[in-house]
Amino acid sequence: QIGADTHLQQVLRNNLTPLRAFSFMVFVLLYMPCLPGVVAIHGETNRWRWSAFVVGYTIVLAWIVSTCIYQLGSLIL
């Protein structure tokens, strides 16, 4: 049916504010690189430890930045 919303669309429309959406987009832009990127890091460094570090570092960095954006945005808005 054209124009009929799915349950997911209704949930997103009711719960995803512009601030939450922006914070989520920032997280997605900063988090773990694609699997070929991780494999390339392993190929360059010849150690899985560096690959694991990059994965962990980017996830933590993305979480911190997106949380700060959301918290500061909540104060302003």
C-alpha positions, 0 to 999 in steps of 0.5 A: 500500500502506498502511504501506509507506514510500517511499524519501523517507520512509525517507531522512528518517526515517534522516537528519532529526533533530529538531535538523535539522528545527527548524533547517530550519523556522527557515530556511524561516520567515526566508528570501526572501519570496514573489514577490508580496512582492518585487514589492510591494517593487519597487512601493513603492521603484520599484527592483529593487535594493531587491528584490534586497537584501531577497532576499539579506539574508533568505537570508543572515539565515536561513542564519546564524540556522539555522546558529547554532541547529544548531551551538548545539543540537549542543553542547547535545545 
